[in-house]
Amino acid sequence: MPPIPQNKRPTLPSPRGIRRACSKELYRAIKRLKVHIPSDLLKQGEELYYRKVIGKLLWIHENHSNRKLLCTWWEEEVAGELASLWQVDETKLCTAFRDAYGG
């Protein structure tokens, strides 16, 4: 009997899965920052991060195993806007995200 062909490239995640992952990643970063972010600003930040991820989804999916590269992308594309939205230090936010994400 011939072997069953395996799908070499996993399928893209669903929008719901992406939204949940973005929420978890930001929650872990905020936890390491040890600051309070009001819920309305947190939702705005999650939506901002979600839109950035959706815009770069194919690239992120291709590099899903390279966490350092993904953290660098996050610092360049997302951190500045989030830091200004949440009124926190961008360097501390980047460090907290990198610690939380593992890159």
Residue pairs with C-beta under 8 A, 6 or more apart in sequence:
12 57
12 58
12 61
13 21
13 61
15 54
18 50
18 53
18 54
18 57
19 46
19 50
22 46
22 49
22 50
22 53
23 46
25 49
25 97
25 100
25 101
26 42
26 45
26 46
26 49
26 82
28 100
28 101
29 93
29 96
29 97
29 99
29 100
29 101
30 37
30 42
30 96
31 100
32 96
32 99
32 100
33 88
33 92
33 93
33 96
35 86
35 88
37 45
37 86
41 85
41 86
44 85
45 82
45 85
45 86
48 78
48 81
48 82
48 85
49 78
49 82
52 77
52 78
53 60
56 73
56 77
59 73
60 70
60 73
63 69
63 70
64 70
67 101
67 102
67 103
68 103
69 103
70 101
70 103
71 97
71 98
71 101
71 103
72 103
74 94
74 97
74 101
75 94
75 97
75 98
79 90
79 93
79 94
79 97
80 90
82 93
83 89
83 90
83 93
86 93
